[in-house]
Amino acid sequence: MTGKGNRIQPELARKHFQQQNSAPEEGRFSQYSLYNINNTNNTNNSNNVSLPPSSFGQVIVGNEMFDADTEASTSVYGLQQQTLYISFKFSLLGAMCTLILSPILLLTIISITFSLITANQIENLVVTSAVEKANTYVSNYLDTCIILAAAQRQQVFDDYYMKETSDDLFYSSENYQTIFKILARTHSQHKLLVFLMDFTPPNGDYLYVNSVDSSDYSSDTNLPWYRQYYEKRQKLYFVFNPSSNTTYLDTYQLTRNGTFIAIAKKEDYPSVYDPRNDEYYKLSHIYEKAITPIALQVADYVEEQVYVSYQESIYSPFNSSKYIGVVSTTVVIKQLVEFVQSFKFSTNGILGIIELNKNGDGTYRKRVIAYKDLKTLVIQNSDGSLSIPEAEEIPNEMLRHIIVNIIPSTTEKVYAGRKSLNRFHYGAVNLMSFDVVSSSEGFNVEWLVFISAPETDFIGNLLLMSGLNVVVSVIFVIVSIVIAYYISVKVSRPLGYFSNESKAISRLEVNRSLPLKTRIREIIELGEAFDKMKTTLRSFMRFVPKHLIVEMVEKGIEMKLGGAMLDNITILFSDVENFTTWSEELPPQLLITHVSEYFHVMTEEIVKEQGTLDKYIGDSVMALWGAPSAMMNTALPACRAAIKCQTAMRRLREKWDLEGKPLFRCRIGLHTGSCVVGNIGSIWRLNYTCMGDAVNLASRLEGQNKVYGTEVMISESTAGQPEIFETFTLRKLDKVSVKGKSVGCTVYELQSKNLEFSSTFYAKGEKAAFIQKYESALDQYFAGSFEQACMEFNTCAKLFAGDKATQTMIERCNYYIQNPPENWTGVHVASEK
């Protein structure tokens, strides 16, 4: 810690010189000791101390060690290192809580651990069983479609090729009738499951059997048995294309004796339809057996709009590469939706069936086949059409999250992760498991079932029991902690009190505090010692700027002799006008009180503008900006402080006038430049200050105020700093070479834009016009046109007769008119400080 006024107590030096002239008493230097590290002859007597001329040795004051040779200081106890400390109160509390709570926490942890293990086993068992059950149902559902399609294919194949020896009649009307009967029989036996059965040959014809609503057929009970319909809710459709731009649809009903009754003959389709353009037909040329991707049809309900097909291709037995056609079984997802909606494995569990359509790059195109929320199955597009949403378009956010982010998108990862238990966070911790539907494995399109549920569905009761255990334990823990805390507070309260007092003292916060109430004698004595320490520091702080010491402590600036050359330092000097006369006339006690009031208002304004009070020199105040804290613009706050100091002095003079006291007036000089700033002095006494040519110039400018009758004078380097001309009113006074300087400096009078002179003329608000006339005359003066300058200065004098600067310049012009100067530079050499 360094700073102005930080010093070793003079008592230490006094004791040292007494030590040299007389034998020391026992324990004389118990608090402050001097050790000579260069003297090796006094090792047997620690009280025999000497300081050779070549070295001051080391001085230890309290816990600070000062080395006069190296001008460095170190901490004896090493408390400056960054270390994490624990308060005694919490150390004691921790020890007591450890002894009390360890058994309780151990039992609670064991109980919770076993509960979690059990819960995990239950989760795995329930989830695995649910996935297997769902997989079995969906697999059986799909197996039925596969078996029916395979049976149709085999019947169509056998019925023709067991009678024929070539493919020529396969697409004849007679064979089409046979295919219709095969499709109708199979459809009739499974009409609750199967929506449609069809056969598509490569010539563009399309044969299919479909279920119709009860309103689409009439009763035929009055007809002979052979004329009655084979299946009332069944129609046979034959789609064919006689030309490239015409499509016809023939509709039939099959009777019980196997004859066909035409219901509609050659009915035009609304548009040309060719089944060979459909996806299922294209797939039949790629895969001999295939599951078609889910698609949409026109229906009243969502679960009847979405359908899926299983198909098998037929090839000629005479030519294995000759494609004959494809047979397929089509079902709607109604039964799957009903199963999904009725499937229960936990309170909030959900089941979903997903279609995994393999892309060419090994990834999956994922879409929902069945889910309890029907709005996720079909969405309406912007043009009003309906479509099956892709995974990223699913409106249900949680379902979309599961499909997009949880279920893998590649074949390898899907098969690697099947039946495994996954946890993911969506509002809460959720469990999820999936499996590939067994009957879909290996096909071009695979189905996947997944289940998901909040983890609390499985471990809710276990968590409740564990929670009760925890609550009981927590109550006991809280009671124990309260008791332990009460005891620790009682024991550690004095330590905390003195710790806070020590921290406050380190920040130089030494106001009186409330005494600690205690009956322990040692604590009372320690409190009295702290009060005496605070009293001593309060007295010490009256000699040292508090903010300077605190700032240097916070920055870790080492207290040692020396300094550094710093740029952009603004120095302020103030002085009381005619103080010598006042000091001779006023009684000493009144003079001290009066000067102290002056110092107080000046210091207060300087500190408010972040200035560093350097020292009081008689009736003068010295302050600086830019050290120890660097500032971008030191001149601006310094100028503000100077204006505020003069304003405060005006108010103080009004107060003194009412009290009948002498009216002090002060003059201020400001200069900005480079100077040496640091700790100057000796090991016994340090002073944080600045020195150099810039300091001398600021002091000389303060003295020049009396020549020009101004209150605040600043140098051109201060005036040239940013924002000075914009913030204040400046009047260029002269070019002056102050005493002790050979180079001239342009000086300015600093005024507030809102501050008016007391004259009637300036009260009219014509300050700017006067300054402009004065500076115009000054330019003539600098040019050596003394007669012209004198005339213009006289004009200024008529405007404001009370301006001493104008009178000074008139007298100087008259002198130079009578005594023309040689080698005129415009610089006036001051003869006084």
Buried (B, 14 or more C-beta within 10 A) or exposed (E): BBBBBBBBEEEBBEBBEEBEEEEBEEEBBEEBBBBBEBBEEEEEEEBBBBBEEEBBBBBBBEEBBBBBEEBEBBEEEEEEEEEEEEEBBEEBBEEBBEEBBEEBBEEBEEBBEEBBEEBBEBBBEBBBEBBBBBBEBBBEBBBBBBBBBBBBBBBBBEBBBEEBEEBEEBBEEEBBBBBBBBBBBBBBEBBEBBBBBBBBBBEBBBBBBBBEEEEEBEEBEEEEEEEBBBBBBBBBBBBBBEEEEEBBBBBBBBBBEEEBEEBEEEEEEEEEBEBBEBEBBEBBEEBEBBBBBBBBEEBEEBBBBBBBBBBBBBBBEEEEEEBBBBBBBBBBBBBBBEBBBEBEBBEEBBBBBBBBBBEEEEBBBBBBBBBBBBEBBBBEEEEEEEEBBBBEEBEBEBBBBBBBEBBBBBBEEBEEBBBBEBEEEBEEEBBBBBBBBBBBEEBBBBBBBBBBBBBBBBBBEBBEEBEEBBEEBBEBBEEBBEEBBEEBEEEBBBBBBBBEBEEBBEEBBBEEBEEBEBEEEEBBEBBEEBBEBBEEBEEBBEEBBBBBBBBBBEEEBBBBBEBEEBEBBBBBBBBBBEBEEBBEEBEEEEBEEBBEBBBEBBBEBBBEBBBBBBBBEEBBBBBBBBBBEEBEBBBBBBBBBBBBBBBBBEEBBEEBEEEEBBEBBBBBBBBBBBBBBBBBBEBBBBBBBBEBEBBBBBBBBBBBBBBBBBBBBBBBBBBBBEEBEEBBBBBBBBBBBBBEBEEBBBBBBBBBEEBBBEEEBBEEEBBEEBBEBBBBBBBBBBEBBBEBBBBBBEBBBEBBEEBEBBBBBBEBBBEBEEEEEEEEEBBBEBEEE
